[in-house]
């Protein structure tokens, strides 16, 4: 018997009772380890160093990419850092007697690149990377599923090799050093028109809470606007406004020059532009509100109209703006306005392939094979990441809690590094240290930093976001609905789209709707009406407070409603769910609506990244751009600051 669509779906309607994997033993182990760590820190007394035992990454079968449930910044990865932030007292470390030329805090793209640059300059150097998560890659994580015997991959974070400006020789040199020829692979592996060849287009889901009725409009930008919007729960006036924005050539600032128009748009939100200059129907504002979330994690109320012009949003054709950026634009729109951006290349697991390539270069035995194709298909041997006697070691589930010079910063010959692992505070020494972690934690790790530098580092407020990977047994509902990608302006998740079609080596994407596939869903929690960073902080708090079950229920309900016309059945169709939660996600860019006008040398990200004795800072925050090439370039700068000192 069909469910009454007028009542909210029950947990049973959605399949919340179905036996999919929602938890995993490694997360449980991580939580247990956190408990060991937090109890003595909170108590402040009676601490006893737990006995040494085999680390999880050294156990047979350890393979984080296959874990489901709550991933990204997973339970066990951040609690120790939050205790440090909150002023918890640390016990004295157990000194391991290990000494390195370089210790790197963070094994994301920037940390791995720093190890590459350091070893290139000093081939005999001994390097240790310490990573608080249970996997390497930072935001470049890999979600791996086996559905009915078929391997399916999706990015759990960083999506692609793409940047607002062409890759520099430094960044491109790293890609080529690990076997990635981005222009060539972009031509040979990407099947961008596959879904279109089946007649599947882009869609918009109008939800009843926002627009008064549930309706899926298919063919955005591909069908005549009147046809696309037929049946949509919008007034005729609103439909005309949508067509005017998307296809019209109206000049809403006819008395200004191009330069004057840009200057005005720089200080006006895109929402204000649509409301006050284009004078669209209020329902149109609701329709476009989430269009900026994919780039910045906040809605059109908190992003300038000029930045939206730079990233190709509609409504500017009639203004006849001259090409190119102006000072004050954000890193992303300025770059696209000036150059059109870099080569675009998406691996099946996103830039986890880049991280794997760097690990293979540093620790060859850990990543089998020699080709770029095998980077995608190989199973990493995590037990080889941290072997005694090897020149490069990578230690997971290890949260650094302190980095101190052994003496005055200007004359010290070593730094002392303390980190928490499995409930123990452990100590090591190094000649140099690169902090390739979030800017926000650095003032707590290095309390001897100058106050002005700490303040600058604290200004980096990252964008919270969620990438959910949903494994489905088939995608017949998408085919029946005629879509492969759904924008949901009022939805819990703003986008839902079938996995990109990419073939590389032995990995072949599905071609038939009867085959298993993956859905990529994105959410960026925010609070419209506030400044960008205020919204970021509220969204971050929300993510930390949201249990997996809330994400799961929203995934099931939203897919069930948006694809109801295609017959999507959440209990039967969904095989597994991984929620990649990133409370500290994108590195922040300049926002002309809220940030002061400053020359680059006075920007907080430049003031915060300065070398401090034997400690240097490398991360995407230090370059104010959430891109892989930025992370690589900042690693190069940090390493050469240390070696040139």
N, C-alpha and C positions, 0 to 999 in steps of 0.2 A: 504494500500500500504506500503511495507516495506521501512524503511528508508535507504537512501544511506549511507553505512558505511564509505565511503571515506570522508565525511564532518563531522565536529564536531557536536555533538548532540545539539539541541536547548533546551532551558528550558522546552518547551512543550514536546519534545521527552523524557526528563528525568522525567517529572512529577513534576517539581518545582511549577507548578500552582495547584497541587492537594491539597485538604483540609486535610492535616495532621497537628497535633498540633506542632507548632514551637515556641510558646511563652506561657507564663503562668502568671497568675495574681500575684503570689508570687514574681517572678523575677521583675515584674513591681513595686511592692510595695517596694522591696529591693532597686531598683534604685531610687525611690522617696525618700526613707530614706537617701540614699547616698547623694542626692542633698541637703537635709536639713543639712547634716553634712558638706559637702564640702564648701558650700557658705560662712559661717562665718569663716572657717579656712583660706580660700584664701583671704577673705577681711581683716581679722585681726581686725575687729572692728564691733560694732553694733550688737553683738551676744545677742540673747534672748533665754532662755531655752524654747523649745517647751513644750506645755502642755503634761502631762502624759496621756497615753491612753493604751488600752489593747494591749499587744504584739501579733504579728501575730501567734506565736506558741500556744497561749491560745485561738485562735478563733476556732469555730467548723469547721471541715473539713480540718484542716491543716494536710497535709500529703506529705512531700517532695518526698518520693520515687516514686510517680506517676508523678512527673513533667518531662516534655520533653524539647526539645530545648537545650540551652547551660547550662550545669550543671558542676559538678566538682568545680573548682574555678569559681563560677558563678558571674555574675554582681551583685554588692552590697556586695561581700564578701572580696574584696581586696583593694578597692579604699582608704579607710581610712588609711590602713597600708602604702600605697604608699605615701599619703600625709605626714604621719609621717616621712617616709624615706626621703622625699624631704624637710624637715625642716619646715613644716607648724606650725604656732603658735596655740596652743590649748587654748580654754577658760577654766576658772576655772570650776571644776566639781560641779555638784549638788550632795551633800553628801546624800546618802540614809539612813545612820544610820545602815547599815547591817554589822555585824561582824561574822567572820567565823574562825574556826581553820585552815582551808586550803582553799585557792583559787587556782584553776588549770586553766592555760591559755591553752586552746585547749582540745576538747573532742573527740580526735581520740583514737586509741587503747592505746597509751602511757598515755594519760591523764586519760582515764577511768580506766586503770590498776593502775595508781597512786592513784586514789580515793579508789580503792579496797584495795590496800596495806595499805594505811593510816587508813582506817576504820577497817581493820583487826587488826592493832596494837593498835588503839584507838577507840573502838566500839562506844563511845559516841560523837565522833568528828562531828562537823558540817562542811560540805564541799560544795563549790560552784564551778561548772565548767562553764567557759565562752568560748563560741565557736563562731568564726566569721562567719562560714557558717550557712545556714538555716536548717541544719541537723547535727546530731552527727555522729561520726565514722571517721572523718578525711578523709584519702584516702579510707577507707573501706566503700564506699557508695553502696547503693542498687538502682538499676533501676527496676521498677515494671511496667509491661504493662498488660492491659486486651485487648486481641485481639479476636474479635468475641466471647466474653464471656468466654475466657479461660485465666487464669493467667499464665504469663511467667515472670521469674526473671533472672537478669543478674547482674554481678558485675559492678559497675561504677568506681571501683578502685582496691584495693588489691584483687588478684585473689584467693589465696588459703593459707591454712596452709601448708607451705613448707619452708624449710630452707636448706642452704648448710651443716649444721651440725644437728645432732639430738637435739630436744628441751631439754633444761636444766630442772632440777627439778622445778625451779622457773617458767619458761614459761609454762611447762606442767601442773604444779599445778594450774595455773590460768585457763587453759582450763578445767581441771577436776572440778574446783570449780563452773564453770558455766554449767557443765553437758556435756562437749565435751570429749568423749573418741575417740581420733583421729584414733588410729589403728583399733578399732572396726568399727567405722563409715566408714572408708576408704574401708573396706571389704563389708559392707552391702549396701552402697548407691551409689558407683561409678559404672557406666556401661560403662567402657572405650572401650569395643570392640563392642558397639552397631552399630556404623556407619560402621565399618569394616564388621559386619555380613550382612549388606545390600550390600556389595561390593563397598562401598565408600572409596576412598583413599585420600592421600595427593597430592596436586597439586602445580605446579608452573605456574604463569601467566607471559609469556614473552610479554611485551608491545612494540608496534611499535616505540615509541619514543626512547627507549633504544636499542632494538634488531632488529628493522626494520620491524616487523610484529607482530600482536596480535596472540598469540597461548597459549592454555591451555594444559600443559603436566600433565597427571594424573598418579598417582602411584609412587610418589617419594619414593625410598627406598623399594618399594613393588614389582616392576616389574624389569626385566632385564634392565640394563641401556640403552642399544641400543634401546630397545622397548620403554622405557619411553621417550627417547629424539627423537624418530622418528617424523619428522615433525617440530621439534623445530627450530626456526630461528637462528641456530648456525652452524658454519662451521664444517666439519668432524673432523678437528683438535681439535676444542673446545670441541666437544662431547667426543672425546677420553680423553681429559684432565679431564673432569668431571668424567668419569668412573675411571680414574687413581687416582683421589683424593678420591673418595668415596669408591672404592673397592680395590685399589692397596696397595701394601706393599713396597713402595719405600723408601729407607733411603736417605734423602736429605742432611744429615750431617754424612757421613759414617766414617769419621776419628775422631769423637769426642765420648767421653764417655757420658753416660746418664746425668750425672751431668753437663758436659760441654754443652751438647745440651740444657738443661733447662736454663742454664745461658744465652746462646745466644738468645734463643727464648723469654726470659723475656724482652729483650731490642729491640725486632724486632716486628713491627706490623704484624698482620695476613695477611694484604694485601701485605706487603713486602715479607713475607714468600712465599706466592703463586706466586708472580711476580718474585722474584729474586732467590729463591731456587727451587720451584716446576716448575717455568718457564711456567706457563699456558698461554693460549691465552687471550688477553685483554678482550674478551667477557665473559670469565669465571670470571674475577675480577668483572665485572658488575653483574653477576649472584649471587655472594656471598657477595656483598658489604653490603647488609642489614641484613645479617644473625646474626649479633651481636646486632641489635637494641632491640630485645626483652629483653636482659639482661641488656644492658648498655645505650641504647638510642642513640648510635652513631655507625657509620659503622666500617668496618674492618680496616680502615686506622688509627683508634685511639685506638685500643685494641691490647694488646700484643698477639703474636702467642701462648705463653705458657698459657695465660688465656683462649684462644680459645681451646687449647688442654684440659684444665681442665673442660670445659663445653661440651666437646664431639663433637666439629666441626671436619670435615673430613681433611685428609691429613697427619695424624701423625702415622698411623698404622705401617709403616715400620721403624720408628725411635726407636721402642722398648724402650720407656721411662719407667723408673722405677716408680711404683706407688708413690703417695704422692706429696705434695706441697713443694715449696721452699720459703724462705723469699722474699717479694716483690710482690707476686701474690695478686690479688684482693681477697676480702672476699669471694665472690661467688665461683670462680674457685678453690681457695685453699680448701674451705670446701668440695666441691664435690670430689676433688682429694684425700682428706684424709679419708673421711667417707662415701661418696656416698649420703649424704644428709639425711634429716629427712623423716618421714612419709608424704605422700602427701594426702591432703584432700581438696576437693573443694565443698563448699556449692553452691546451686543454685544462691545465691546472693553474692558469694565470702565471704570475711571475714566480711561483714556487719553482718552476723550471730554472729560472735564473739563479735562485738560491741553491738549488741542487748542483748547478754548474759550478758555482763558486766553491761549494763544499767538495765536489770532486777534484777541483784544482788544488785545494788545500790538503785534503785527506783522500787521496785517490782510491784507497781500498774500501771506503765507505759507500761509494756510488759506482756500481758495476758499469762497464761499457766505456766507450770512448767517443761516441757520436752524440750530436745534439738529440737525435731521435731516441737514443737510449736513456737520455735524461728524463724523458717523459715516461718511458715504459719500465725503467729499472725500479727495483725495490731496494731502498736504502738500507744498509746494514748498520743500524744505530749502535751496535756493540763495538764498532770500530772507530767511533767518533772520539773516544777519550781513552786512548791507550798510552800507558806509561812508555816513555822513551821516544814517542813520536814527536816530530818537530812542531806540529799543530794539533791542538786538542780542543774539543768542543764539548762543554759540560752543560747539560740541560738541567732544568728544575733547580737552578742556582740563582737566587736573588741577591745581588750585591747590596750590602747595607752600609759600606763605608770605604772611601778611598782617601788615604792620608799620605802626605809626604813624610819620609823618614828624616825629619829635620826641616829646616827652613825651605820654603818652596823654591827660592832662587838658587840654593846650593845643594839641595838633597840629591843623592845619587840613586835613590829608589823610592817607590811608593809601596805602601802596605794596603792590600785589598782584603776586605772582609766580606764574606757572603754566607747566606743561610741556605742550607740544604738538608732535607730530611730531619729538621729539628735541631741541627747543629750549626753553630756559628764557626766558620772555618777561616783561617788566615793564610795568605800567600803573599809573595813579593814579586815586584817587577821593576824593570828599568824604566818602562814607559806604560802609560795607560790611556786608552781611547774610550771615552764615554759615548757609545753609540746607542743610547737609550733615549727616552723622552726627556725633553728639557725640564719638565715639571719636577722630576725626581732628583735632578742633579744637585740643587742646593742642599738637599738632605744627605746626599752621598758625600759631598765635599763641603763640610761646614766651614772650612777655612777660606773658602772663596770670598773675594771682596763683596761687600754688601751691594754695591751697584750692579755687579755681574749677577748676583743672585736675583735681584729685582728684575733684571732684564730677562732672565731665564723663566721667571714666574709668569711673564706676560704671554708665553706661548700656551694658548688655550686651544687644545685640539678638538676636532669635530667628532662627536660620538656617532657611531653607525653600526648597523647590523647587516650582515650578508647571510641569508639563510639558503641552504642547499637542500632541496626537496627531491628525493629519489622517487620516481613514479614507474610503475610497471609497464605503462604504455602511454602514448600521448594522443590517443584518438580523440579526446575531448577538445584539444587545441585544434586538431585538423577539422573536426566537425564545426567548431566555432569560427574557423577561418582565420585564426590568428596565431602568432608565435610570441608576441610581446604585448603586455597589457600595462598601461599607465593608469593608476588608480589615485586620483587627486585627493579623495577623502578616505582612502584605505589606511589600515594599520601599516601595511607595506605599500610604498608608493609605486613600485615596479615589480612585475612578475614576468619572467620571460624564459622560454626554452633555452637550454644550453646552446652556445654557439657551435656551429658545425666546423670542426677542425680535424683534419687528417694529418698525422705525422708518424712516420715509421710504422710500427705495428698497431698504433692506436687509430681506430676508425670510428667516427661518430655515427650515430644511428641514422638510417635513411628511411625507415618505414615507421608510420605511427603505431604499428604493433610492437615495436621494440622498446625496451626500457630507455628512459631518458632522465635528465635532471632539469629542475626548475631553479632559476636564480632569482631570489626575492630580496629587495633592499628596503631598509627602514632607517630613517635618520630622525630620532626623536628631538623635538624642539618646541618652543613656546612662542608663537607669533606675537609680535608687538614689542618685544624686547630687543636689546642690542644682540648682535651675533654671538658674542662671547657669553652673555647672560643666558641665551638660549642653549648654548653648548653645555654650560655647567648644569642647567636643569635637566637636559637630555642625558648627561652622563650619570647623574644621580638616579634617574629613572632606569637606566640600563642595569646598574648594579642591584637595583631593588626588584627587577623583574625575573621571576623564575622561568625555567624552560617551558613549563606547562602553559604559561600565558602566551609565549611565542607560538607554541604548537597549536593551541586552539585557534589563534588568529590566522595562522597559515591555513589550517583546514577550512575554517569558515570562509575566508576570503577567496580561496581557490574554488570552493564549492559554489559560492554565489556568482563570482565573475564568469565562471565556465559552466553555469547551470544549463545554458542553451546547448552546450556541447556534450552534456551528460557526465560531467566529472563527478566521480563518486569518492569522496575523501577516504572512507573506511577501506574501500577495495583498491583504490588506485595508488595510495601512498605507501611506499615500502620502507622509507627511512627519512629522518630529518636531522640535519646538523645546523645549529644556529651559531654562527660566528659573530660573537659579541665583541665590539671594539669601543669601549668607553673613551679611550684616547685614540682616535682614528686619524683623520687627515691632519697634516700639518697646516697651521693657519696661514692665510694670505692677507695682504693688505686689503682693508675694506674702507672705501672712501666715505661711507656713511658714518663711520664711527671712529676711525683711526686718524691720528694727527698727520699733517703733512710734514714729513721729515725726509732729509736726504738719506740715501742708503746707508751711509756710514753711521748715522744716528738711529737707525732702526733697531728695535729691541733684539731681533734675531742676530744681527751683526755684533751688537755689544755683548750679547750673552755667550757667543761661541769662542771667545778669545782663549788662547792657550794659557794655562795656569801652571807654571813650572813644568813638571813632567806629565801633566794631564792635558789632553786635548779633547775637543768635542766634535763628534761627527754624527749627524742624523738629518732627516729631512726637515725637522724643525729649524735647524741651523741655516737652511737655505730658503725657508718660507715657501716651500712647494712640495706638495704630496705626490712626488713622482720618483720613479726609480733612478733616473739620471741625476736628480738632485741629491739623493742619498749617496750615490757613488761619488759625485763631485765633492761633497762635503767630507767623505772619507779620505779622498785624495788630499784635500787641504789639510785635514787634521794630522795625517801621517807625516806630511812634509813639514808641517810646523814643528813636530817633535824631532824629526831627523835633522832639520836645519838649525835647531836651537844650539 
